[in-house]
Amino acid sequence: MRITNLDRASIYPDLTDRQRVALPGSEREGLRTGLRVGDILISITADIGIIGYVDERVPLPAYINQHVACLRLPSDQVCPKFVAYYLASAEPQKRFVEMTDVGAKTGISLTTVSKLTFPCPPLNEQRVIAAALSDADGVVAGLERVIAKKRLIKQGAMQDLLTARRRLPGFSGEWKPRPLSSVSAFITKGATPTTYGFGWEAHGILFLRSECVSPRGLDLSQSMFISEKAHRATKRSEVAGGDILITITGNVGRVVRLPNDFGQANINQHIARIRITSGGADPDFVFHQLSRPEYLKHFNSIITGQAYPQISLQQVREAEVYFPEDQEQLAIAQFLNDMDAEIQTLESRLAKARAVKEGMMQNLLTARIRLV
């Protein structure tokens, strides 16, 4: 069990990436580092304070490395799962941050771990609180599984429909390749306002950085703001609703499409803007095409620069997309848009479920609300 198996979003370890170990002949090391059901795990180097809880889902025997501490509490006196949830809550996490900020950059010691404190209500109340939070985690995990399944189904639909392997009823005919430059206004990139002497603002015109073009879609939490004057001075950086954005430096090939009702915004020089203007190309269809893994692979195969990977605007302009007739484009785009809408609905439910769980932790683990 390594730090990479621990996740701040859940006390339950992520066992997707497993490593196996051959025990020494004496097995003393195995006795020292072996885990049991009910053990609490704490990362003690690098990213300090990530909490894990060992339950029946962890296949035993299992062991920890030197970057993870194991806290084993007497189950007849305390509920270990309750303590794990408490240590993962806001107040203890602040203390872990403080431990790091005061100079313990490389880690915290086992002595420091042994001095951690936690509230200790009656044992029965601890168990009831742990069960309630575990139920909330179950709801979150269930939604995460459904979303993952829906994403896989959509990926399969994209591979079939966007390559003509499967045709929607009523459509036939040959698909024809066209470069993006032939269906778009001049493909350009943005600029950073600080280059022109403008600073960042607390409010104003939205400014999108490459981090906003995330693998999961548009992430406005990574955006900034510029003044109206800076916006006018960097006019070529302006984007509008319906534009397709693609990253051309760093994590090359990530794609998002701005909603049709998206307001004013600017982009930086790490993003290219594709604005579909041809009547024979549907913007949603083009977006879904560019979202295919094949395009990500293609763009990453032509990058230049080792320390700072990038592709040129000309390479974006030359990228080819295969197009069917207009009505088939619209039908495919609508089919995939409907799938995206379903996933978005599930993600909204997931966000609410996580917020509910966070609220429960804040209330139950601080005695603001008592269950028994």
SVG drawing of the C-alpha trace seen along z (x, -y; Angstrom):
<svg xmlns="http://www.w3.org/2000/svg" viewBox="-34 -50 49 67">
<polyline fill="none" stroke="black" stroke-width="0.4" points="0.0,0.0 1.5,-3.3 0.5,-7.0 -0.8,-6.6 -3.4,-4.2 -4.7,-6.9 -7.3,-9.5 -8.4,-12.7 -11.9,-12.2 -12.5,-9.0 -11.1,-7.1 -11.3,-3.9 -8.1,-3.0 -8.0,-3.0 -6.6,0.4 -6.6,-0.1 -2.8,-0.3 -1.4,2.5 2.2,3.4 3.2,6.7 6.1,7.5 8.2,10.6 8.6,11.0 12.1,11.4 12.9,14.9 12.5,14.0 9.1,12.3 9.9,9.8 9.4,7.0 6.1,8.5 5.0,8.6 6.0,5.0 4.3,3.6 1.4,6.1 -2.1,4.7 -5.3,5.8 -9.0,4.9 -9.6,1.7 -6.2,0.2 -6.0,-3.6 -3.4,-4.7 -1.8,-8.2 0.6,-9.5 3.6,-10.9 5.9,-12.1 5.3,-14.5 1.5,-15.0 1.0,-14.7 -2.2,-13.7 -4.1,-11.6 -6.2,-9.1 -7.0,-5.5 -9.1,-2.9 -8.5,0.8 -11.8,2.7 -12.8,6.1 -12.3,4.8 -8.6,4.7 -7.2,8.2 -5.0,9.5 -2.1,10.0 -1.2,6.5 1.6,4.2 2.6,0.5 5.8,-1.2 7.9,-3.7 5.8,-6.7 2.6,-5.5 2.0,-5.2 -0.4,-2.6 -2.5,-3.5 -4.1,-0.5 -6.6,-1.3 -8.3,1.0 -11.8,1.6 -13.3,2.3 -12.6,-1.3 -12.9,-3.3 -14.4,-2.8 -11.5,-3.0 -13.7,-4.0 -15.0,-7.0 -11.4,-8.1 -10.5,-7.7 -13.4,-9.9 -12.5,-12.4 -8.8,-12.6 -10.0,-13.1 -12.3,-16.0 -11.6,-19.7 -10.1,-20.6 -7.5,-17.8 -6.6,-18.4 -5.8,-22.0 -3.4,-20.7 -1.6,-18.5 -1.1,-21.5 0.3,-23.5 2.7,-20.6 4.0,-20.9 4.1,-24.7 6.3,-25.0 9.2,-23.3 8.4,-19.6 8.7,-19.6 9.8,-16.0 7.4,-14.4 6.1,-13.9 7.4,-11.4 5.6,-8.5 6.0,-10.3 4.0,-13.2 1.4,-10.7 1.1,-9.2 0.3,-12.6 -2.7,-13.2 -5.9,-13.8 -9.5,-13.1 -12.9,-13.7 -14.2,-10.6 -18.0,-10.4 -19.5,-7.1 -18.5,-4.1 -22.0,-3.5 -22.3,-7.0 -18.9,-6.7 -20.2,-3.5 -23.5,-5.2 -21.7,-8.2 -19.2,-6.0 -22.1,-4.0 -24.0,-7.1 -20.9,-8.5 -20.1,-5.1 -23.7,-5.1 -23.0,-8.6 -19.8,-7.3 -21.7,-4.4 -24.0,-6.8 -21.0,-8.7 -19.2,-5.5 -22.4,-4.2 -22.8,-7.4 -19.1,-7.3 -19.5,-3.8 -22.6,-4.7 -20.8,-7.7 -17.7,-5.6 -19.9,-3.1 -21.8,-5.8 -18.5,-7.3 -17.3,-4.0 -20.6,-3.5 -20.2,-7.0 -16.6,-6.3 -17.8,-3.2 -20.6,-5.1 -18.1,-7.8 -15.7,-5.1 -18.6,-3.6 -20.6,-6.6 -17.7,-9.0 -15.8,-6.5 -18.9,-5.2 -18.5,-1.8 -22.1,-2.0 -24.6,-4.3 -27.7,-5.7 -30.9,-4.5 -31.7,-6.2 -28.1,-7.3 -25.7,-6.1 -23.1,-7.6 -19.4,-8.3 -17.7,-10.4 -15.2,-13.0 -12.1,-14.4 -11.7,-18.2 -9.0,-20.1 -10.2,-22.2 -9.0,-25.4 -11.7,-24.8 -14.6,-24.8 -13.4,-27.4 -12.7,-31.0 -9.0,-31.8 -7.7,-29.5 -5.7,-31.6 -4.5,-31.6 -4.7,-33.9 -2.2,-36.1 -1.4,-36.8 -2.4,-40.4 0.6,-40.8 2.7,-40.8 0.9,-44.0 1.3,-45.6 -2.1,-44.6 -2.6,-43.0 -5.1,-40.5 -8.4,-41.8 -10.7,-40.6 -13.7,-40.9 -14.2,-41.8 -13.8,-39.9 -13.3,-36.1 -9.8,-34.9 -9.3,-31.2 -6.0,-29.5 -5.0,-26.1 -5.9,-24.5 -9.5,-25.5 -9.4,-23.0 -9.5,-19.9 -10.0,-16.2 -13.4,-16.5 -14.5,-19.5 -14.5,-23.3 -13.2,-24.1 -13.9,-27.7 -12.4,-27.3 -9.0,-27.7 -10.0,-31.0 -9.0,-34.6 -10.3,-38.1 -8.9,-41.0 -10.1,-44.5 -12.2,-45.8 -9.2,-47.8 -7.1,-44.6 -9.9,-42.8 -9.9,-45.4 -6.1,-45.4 -6.0,-41.6 -9.0,-41.4 -7.5,-38.5 -7.8,-36.4 -11.5,-36.8 -13.7,-33.7 -17.5,-33.3 -20.2,-30.7 -19.9,-27.8 -16.1,-28.1 -14.0,-25.0 -10.8,-25.4 -7.8,-23.1 -4.6,-23.1 -1.5,-23.6 1.2,-23.5 1.9,-21.4 -1.0,-18.9 -1.5,-19.1 -4.8,-18.1 -7.4,-18.6 -10.6,-19.9 -13.7,-21.7 -16.6,-23.5 -18.0,-26.6 -21.8,-26.6 -23.8,-28.6 -24.8,-31.1 -21.2,-31.6 -20.5,-35.2 -17.4,-37.3 -14.0,-35.7 -10.4,-35.7 -7.8,-32.9 -4.1,-32.7 -1.4,-31.7 -1.5,-28.1 -5.0,-27.6 -6.1,-27.7 -9.6,-28.8 -11.6,-27.0 -14.7,-28.8 -16.8,-26.8 -18.2,-28.9 -19.0,-26.5 -22.6,-25.5 -21.4,-22.0 -19.8,-21.4 -21.8,-21.2 -19.7,-22.6 -20.9,-19.9 -20.0,-17.2 -16.5,-18.7 -16.1,-18.9 -17.0,-15.3 -14.6,-14.3 -11.7,-16.2 -12.5,-14.6 -11.7,-11.2 -8.6,-9.5 -7.2,-9.2 -6.9,-13.0 -5.2,-13.3 -2.8,-10.6 -2.2,-12.3 -1.5,-15.7 0.9,-14.2 2.7,-12.4 3.6,-15.6 4.6,-17.8 7.9,-19.6 10.0,-20.4 10.9,-18.0 10.8,-20.3 7.9,-22.3 5.7,-20.2 3.7,-22.1 2.0,-22.0 1.7,-24.8 -1.5,-26.6 -0.7,-25.4 -0.8,-21.8 -4.2,-22.4 -5.4,-24.0 -4.2,-21.0 -5.9,-18.4 -8.5,-16.5 -12.0,-15.6 -14.2,-13.1 -17.7,-14.5 -20.9,-12.8 -23.8,-14.8 -25.2,-17.6 -28.2,-15.7 -26.1,-12.8 -23.7,-15.1 -26.6,-16.7 -28.1,-13.3 -24.7,-12.0 -24.0,-15.2 -27.5,-15.1 -27.1,-11.5 -23.7,-12.2 -25.0,-15.5 -27.9,-13.5 -25.3,-11.1 -23.3,-14.1 -26.4,-15.6 -27.2,-12.4 -23.6,-12.2 -23.8,-15.9 -27.0,-15.2 -25.3,-12.3 -22.3,-14.5 -24.6,-17.2 -26.1,-14.5 -22.6,-13.3 -21.6,-16.9 -24.7,-17.2 -24.0,-13.8 -20.4,-14.9 -21.7,-18.2 -24.1,-16.3 -21.4,-14.0 -19.1,-17.0 -22.0,-18.6 -22.5,-15.4 -18.9,-15.3 -18.8,-18.9 -21.9,-18.4 -21.5,-14.8 -17.8,-15.0 -18.0,-18.3 -21.0,-17.3 -23.2,-20.1 -25.7,-17.3 -26.0,-14.2 -27.4,-11.0 -27.8,-9.1"/>
</svg>
